[in-house]
């Protein structure tokens, strides 16, 4: 008997279905597992085991700020305090310890977290360590890939480095998060979430906004000519006190006509954008669809689980060399109009720029758009169209023209003007957008041109605020230099020179929003008052959680993955950093926070993206913003509300699931009086009635095909 442990129930069902189809046998559903032939497919609910809190080590409640620093040795784990988790853990343990079980197949997601989730279950639940343990690695979740990879599974020990990196990350983040959050919060007299990744992100947004706020525009003069549509300008900038020099230059430039000394025309093939990494996809969807990074990740994860796209948490825009046959197959499946062409190019296939996972691609599963939500359609089409553009048969040819115009005697300048015209649209056709040509006047060699150079007053521009796209680019390449080539960028990325990872960034940014450190409105990030206070407080306490420090810690994790250092050495480096902080931390009286210790945020408001909390009233729980944010946004839910005529009881967990669009279940009755279960979702736009705004909801009828019906309901809050 072979026991497969999937990371979550949905993956377990997908694996069982694939095996059932391939072997033409029926799958038998049991409580906590599925039997299909010689296989038993069971599943976790994500992380079943978590690191114990500091209080548990002491057996009592420890006042924050005391007994610090604290370094567990060894680290201890515990099952999540959830009845369902305990029951499922016992089911898994019974299966893997059964005498009939001769092989255990780990089927966590194809990343370090997936490896850690299943390994920890085996670490604390498996009694006989001699049992054969293998790994099912799924680059996508189509039936074909599942069966193929199941037949080609490797020993799980081949993924030891991935597991080691994962547990090292857990230990390091626990050490930094517990010690620093407790110490800083006690000094501030308010809960301040301090972490290895969240802090440098907030610091960077803070620094950018401070730079914008403190920016003082500086005026300067440029020297320009615009006659008959011909625009010419000198590269030099002149100060406001250089009028005499400017006049002298302008007089000289205008003393004679300009002469066309050279014209170069060439046809250039314009390359398509590369395939998407997760960060690039999030930036694209943020800019075009105003989706938050966490929303894009949730959508592409859903598409992955449905078998439509490859593994989403990838940090590369390239495919591996051994995927050429896969691409040929995809082109055969999707190229119904004979417009695509296989290209064996280093711009597409390059093993040196891949760590674990290749760029995002569609799979060979034909999209059923009727089953997609509106946002799923947008994200899938973004991935699908990008794939098509990369392999578009017709080349994109642009005619580029560069003319050189000589002006001046005493101050001679050879000024260049450039134009371009699309000769062959090629891959641009995929995006359905009209090309914009840059037209320049028709010129000839030795042609004389009228010029009229004048001073034009200009002013310097402030830095731009961070958007989803620009912050994503910064986190991937925080220390990018102008001179860096793409090879330099990937070398830095693969060595760990990044803020967070593709798997963690979205959640951490969402956490920063929920904590009240930053906000995201219309694709633009802003620092909030609590974020300002946190950053300035860290500066006063001499706590260095700058991007540079975070990258050093991130590099240590990558060294664990590459076997350059051990997990223990990685932990010791984190301890050294913490010891330095506690030895040098300022003991001066710190300004106390004006922020109340609000409860943990349940998620972000669908209207304004501000955190939503649970509050108690005489009528029971209600879910809304903090007092300050409540004045700007009226979003609110109440513990007991009627939805589609049924009384629904909101809990913290249900609201958290609702705001994350995870479809908490609701029991309803159809028009024929037949009961059914649906998934509840909240719409991003409110319903307005009599000048007031109310939450609007939709339901998704849940069955094996998942989403087959949508209804709309309006909740009126009184």
NORLINFEN-V85851 format. One record per residue. RES is the residue in one letter. SS is DSSP state (H for helix, E for strand, L for the rest). BURIAL is # if it has 24 or more other ideal C-beta (glycine too) atoms within 12 Angstrom, else .. D_CENTER is the distance of its C-alpha to the mean C-alpha in whole Angstrom. Layout:
RES/SS/BURIAL/D_CENTER
RES/SS/BURIAL/D_CENTER
This chain:
X/L/#/39
X/E/#/35
X/E/#/33
X/E/#/29
X/E/#/27
X/E/#/23
X/L/#/20
X/L/#/21
X/H/#/23
X/H/#/22
X/H/#/21
X/H/#/25
X/H/#/26
X/H/#/25
X/H/#/26
X/H/#/30
X/H/#/30
X/H/#/29
X/H/#/32
X/H/#/34
X/H/./34
X/H/#/35
X/H/./38
X/L/./39
X/L/./39
X/L/./38
X/L/#/36
X/E/./37
X/E/./35
X/E/./36
X/L/./35
X/L/#/31
X/E/#/32
X/E/#/33
X/E/#/36
X/E/#/36
X/L/./39
X/L/./39
X/E/#/35
X/E/#/34
X/E/#/30
X/E/#/29
X/E/#/26
X/L/#/24
X/L/#/22
X/L/#/19
X/L/#/20
X/L/#/24
X/E/#/25
X/E/#/23
X/E/#/25
X/L/./28
X/L/#/28
X/H/#/30
X/H/./33
X/H/./33
X/H/./34
X/H/./37
X/L/./38
X/L/./38
X/L/./36
X/L/./35
X/L/./35
X/L/#/32
X/L/./33
X/L/./36
X/L/./36
X/L/#/33
X/L/#/32
X/L/#/32
X/L/#/31
X/L/#/32
X/L/./34
X/L/./33
X/L/#/29
X/L/./30
X/E/#/28
X/E/./29
X/E/#/28
X/L/./26
X/L/./29
X/L/./29
X/H/./31
X/H/./30
X/H/#/28
X/H/./31
X/H/./33
X/H/#/30
X/H/#/30
X/H/./34
X/H/#/34
X/H/#/32
X/H/#/34
X/H/#/37
X/H/#/36
X/H/#/35
X/L/./38
X/L/./40
X/L/./43
X/L/./42
X/L/#/39
X/L/./39
X/E/#/35
X/E/#/32
X/E/#/29
X/E/#/26
X/E/#/23
X/L/#/20
X/L/#/17
X/L/#/17
X/L/#/15
X/H/#/16
X/H/#/16
X/H/#/17
X/H/#/20
X/H/#/21
X/H/#/21
X/H/#/24
X/H/#/25
X/H/#/26
X/H/#/27
X/H/#/30
X/H/#/30
X/H/./32
X/H/#/33
X/L/#/35
X/L/./38
X/L/./39
X/L/./37
X/L/./39
X/L/#/38
X/E/./36
X/E/#/32
X/E/#/30
X/E/#/26
X/L/#/25
X/L/#/22
X/L/#/20
X/L/#/18
X/L/#/19
X/L/#/20
X/L/#/23
X/H/#/27
X/H/#/28
X/H/#/25
X/H/#/26
X/H/#/29
X/H/./29
X/H/#/27
X/H/#/29
X/H/./32
X/L/./31
X/L/#/29
X/E/./30
X/E/./31
X/H/#/28
X/H/./29
X/H/./28
X/H/#/24
X/H/#/26
X/H/#/24
X/H/#/20
X/H/#/22
X/H/#/23
X/H/#/20
X/H/#/19
X/H/#/21
X/H/#/22
X/H/#/18
X/H/#/19
X/H/#/23
X/H/#/21
X/H/#/19
X/H/#/22
X/H/#/24
X/H/#/23
X/H/#/21
X/H/#/25
X/H/#/27
X/H/#/25
X/H/#/24
X/H/#/28
X/H/#/30
X/H/#/28
X/H/#/28
X/H/#/32
X/H/#/32
X/H/#/31
X/L/./32
X/L/#/29
X/L/#/26
X/L/#/23
X/L/#/20
X/L/#/20
X/L/#/18
X/L/#/17
X/L/#/13
X/H/#/14
X/H/#/17
X/H/#/16
X/H/#/13
X/H/#/16
X/H/#/18
X/H/#/17
X/H/#/16
X/H/#/20
X/H/#/21
X/H/#/20
X/H/#/22
X/H/./25
X/H/./25
X/H/./25
X/H/./28
X/L/./30
X/L/./30
X/L/./34
X/L/./34
X/L/./37
X/E/./39
X/E/./40
X/E/#/42
X/E/#/41
X/E/#/44
X/E/#/44
X/E/#/46
X/E/./45
X/E/./48
X/L/./48
X/L/./45
X/E/#/44
X/E/#/42
X/E/#/43
X/E/#/41
X/L/#/42
X/L/./39
X/L/./41
X/L/./40
X/E/#/43
X/L/./44
X/L/./45
X/L/./48
X/L/./49
X/H/./51
X/H/./54
X/H/./52
X/H/#/50
X/H/./53
X/H/./54
X/H/#/52
X/H/#/51
X/H/./55
X/H/./55
X/H/#/52
X/H/#/54
X/L/./58
X/L/./57
X/L/#/55
X/E/#/52
X/E/#/53
X/E/#/50
X/E/#/50
X/E/./48
X/E/#/46
X/E/./43
X/E/./42
X/E/./40
X/E/./38
X/E/./34
X/E/./32
X/L/#/28
X/L/./26
X/L/#/23
X/L/#/19
X/L/#/18
X/L/#/16
X/E/#/12
X/L/#/10
X/H/#/6
X/H/#/5
X/H/#/9
X/H/#/8
X/H/#/6
X/H/#/8
X/H/#/11
X/H/#/10
X/H/#/10
X/H/#/13
X/H/#/15
X/H/#/15
X/L/#/13
X/L/#/11
X/L/#/8
X/H/#/5
X/H/#/6
X/H/#/9
X/H/#/7
X/H/#/6
X/H/#/9
X/H/#/11
X/H/#/10
X/H/#/11
X/H/#/14
X/H/#/15
X/H/#/15
X/H/#/17
X/L/#/20
X/L/#/20
X/L/#/19
X/E/#/16
X/L/#/16
X/L/#/13
X/L/#/10
X/L/#/8
X/L/#/10
X/L/#/10
X/L/#/13
X/L/#/15
X/L/#/18
X/E/#/20
X/L/#/22
X/H/./26
X/H/./27
X/H/#/25
X/H/./27
X/H/./29
X/H/#/26
X/H/#/25
X/H/./29
X/H/./29
X/H/#/26
X/H/#/28
X/H/./31
X/H/./29
X/H/#/27
X/L/./30
X/L/./32
X/L/./34
X/L/./34
X/L/./32
X/E/#/30
X/L/#/31
X/L/./29
X/L/#/29
X/L/./29
X/L/./28
X/L/./26
X/L/./23
X/L/#/22
X/E/#/23
X/L/#/23
X/H/./23
X/H/./23
X/H/#/19
X/L/#/18
X/L/#/18
X/L/#/17
X/L/#/15
X/L/#/16
X/L/#/14
X/E/#/13
X/L/#/17
X/E/#/19
X/L/#/21
X/L/#/25
X/L/#/24
X/L/./25
X/L/#/23
X/L/./25
X/H/./24
X/H/./26
X/H/#/24
X/L/#/21
X/L/#/20
X/H/./20
X/H/#/16
X/H/#/16
X/H/#/18
X/H/#/16
X/H/#/13
X/H/#/16
X/H/#/18
X/H/#/15
X/H/#/15
X/H/#/19
X/H/#/20
X/H/#/18
X/H/#/20
X/H/#/23
X/H/#/23
X/H/#/23
X/L/#/26
X/E/#/28
X/L/./31
X/L/#/33
X/L/#/32
X/L/#/31
X/E/./33
X/E/#/34
X/E/#/37
X/E/#/37
X/E/#/40
X/E/#/40
X/E/#/44
X/E/#/45
X/E/#/47
X/E/#/50
X/E/#/51
X/L/#/53
X/L/./56
X/L/./56
X/L/#/52
X/L/./51
X/E/#/48
X/E/./46
X/E/#/44
X/E/#/41
X/E/#/40
X/E/#/37
X/E/#/37
X/E/#/35
X/E/./36
X/E/#/34
X/E/./37
X/E/./35
X/L/#/31
X/L/#/30
X/L/#/27
X/H/#/26
X/H/#/28
X/H/#/25
X/H/./23
X/L/./27
X/L/./27
X/L/./30
X/L/./30
X/L/./31
X/L/./34
X/E/./35
X/L/./39
X/L/#/41
X/L/#/45
X/L/./47
X/L/#/49
X/L/./51
X/L/./52
X/L/./55
X/L/./54
X/E/./55
X/E/#/52
X/L/./53
X/L/#/51
X/L/#/51
X/L/#/49
X/E/./48
X/E/#/46
X/E/./43
X/E/./42
X/E/./38
X/E/./36
X/L/./32
X/L/./29
X/L/./27
X/L/./23
X/L/./21
X/L/#/18
X/L/#/15
X/E/#/13
X/H/#/9
X/H/#/10
X/H/#/12
X/H/#/10
X/H/#/7
X/H/#/11
X/H/#/12
X/H/#/10
X/H/#/11
X/L/#/14
X/L/#/15
X/L/#/19
X/L/./19
X/L/./23
X/L/./24
X/L/./26
X/L/./23
X/L/./24
X/H/./21
X/H/./22
X/H/./22
X/H/#/19
X/H/#/18
X/H/./21
X/H/#/19
X/H/#/16
X/H/#/17
X/L/./19
X/L/#/17
X/L/#/17
X/L/#/13
X/L/#/12
X/L/#/10
X/L/#/9
X/L/#/6
X/L/#/7
X/L/#/7
X/H/#/5
X/H/#/4
X/H/#/8
X/H/#/9
X/H/#/9
X/H/#/10
X/H/#/13
X/H/#/14
X/H/#/14
X/H/#/16
X/H/#/18
X/L/#/19
X/L/#/18
X/E/#/16
X/E/#/16
X/E/#/14
X/E/#/17
X/L/./17
X/L/#/14
X/E/#/15
X/E/#/14
X/E/#/18
X/E/#/19
X/L/#/21
X/H/./24
X/H/#/23
X/H/#/21
X/H/#/24
X/H/#/26
X/H/#/23
X/H/#/23
X/H/#/27
X/H/#/28
X/H/#/26
X/H/./28
X/H/./31
X/L/#/31
X/L/./30
X/L/#/27
X/L/#/25
X/L/#/21
X/L/#/20
X/H/#/18
X/H/./21
X/H/#/21
X/H/#/18
X/H/#/18
X/H/#/21
X/H/#/20
X/H/#/17
X/H/#/20
X/H/#/22
X/H/#/20
X/H/#/19
X/H/#/23
X/H/#/23
X/H/#/22
X/L/./24
X/L/./27
X/L/./28
X/L/#/28
X/L/./28
X/H/#/26
X/H/./29
X/H/./29
X/H/#/26
X/H/#/26
X/H/./29
X/H/#/28
X/H/#/25
X/H/#/29
X/H/./30
X/H/#/28
X/H/#/28
X/H/./32
X/H/./32
X/H/#/30
X/H/#/33
X/H/./36
X/H/./35
X/L/#/33
X/L/./35
X/L/./38
X/L/./39
X/L/./38
X/L/#/35
X/L/./34
X/L/./34
X/L/#/31
X/L/./32
X/L/#/29
X/L/./30
X/L/./28
X/L/#/27
X/L/./26
X/L/./22
X/L/#/20
X/L/#/19
X/E/#/16
X/E/#/16
X/L/#/19
X/L/#/18
X/L/#/20
X/L/#/19
X/L/#/16
X/L/#/18
X/E/#/19
X/E/#/21
X/E/#/24
X/E/#/27
X/E/#/30
X/E/./34
X/E/./37
X/L/./40
X/L/./39
X/E/./36
X/E/#/32
X/E/#/30
X/E/#/27
X/E/#/26
X/L/#/25
X/L/#/26
X/H/./30
X/H/./28
X/H/#/26
X/H/./28
X/L/./30
X/L/./28
X/L/#/26
X/L/./28
X/L/#/26
X/E/#/28
X/E/#/28
X/E/#/31
X/L/#/32
X/E/./34
X/E/#/34
X/E/./35
X/E/#/33
X/L/#/35
X/L/./38
X/E/#/37
X/E/./36
X/E/#/33
X/E/./32
X/L/#/29
X/L/./28
X/H/#/25
X/H/./23
X/H/#/24
X/H/#/23
X/H/#/19
X/H/./19
X/H/#/20
X/H/#/17
X/L/#/15
X/L/#/16
X/L/#/17
X/L/#/21
X/E/#/23
X/E/#/27
X/E/#/30
X/E/./33
X/E/#/35
X/E/./38
X/L/./38
X/L/./41
X/L/./44
X/L/./43
X/L/./41
X/E/./38
X/E/#/35
X/E/./31
X/E/#/28
X/E/#/25
X/E/#/24
X/E/#/22
X/E/#/22
X/L/#/22
X/L/#/20
X/L/./23
X/L/#/26
X/E/#/30
X/E/./32
X/E/./36
X/L/./39
X/L/./37
X/E/./34
X/E/#/31
X/E/#/30
X/L/#/27
X/E/#/27
X/E/#/26
X/E/#/26
X/E/#/26
X/E/#/25
X/E/#/28
X/L/#/27
X/L/./29
X/L/./29
X/L/./27
X/L/#/25
X/L/#/25
X/L/./28
X/L/./29
X/E/#/28
X/E/#/30
X/E/./29
X/E/#/31
X/E/#/31
X/L/#/32
X/L/./34
X/L/./34
X/L/./37
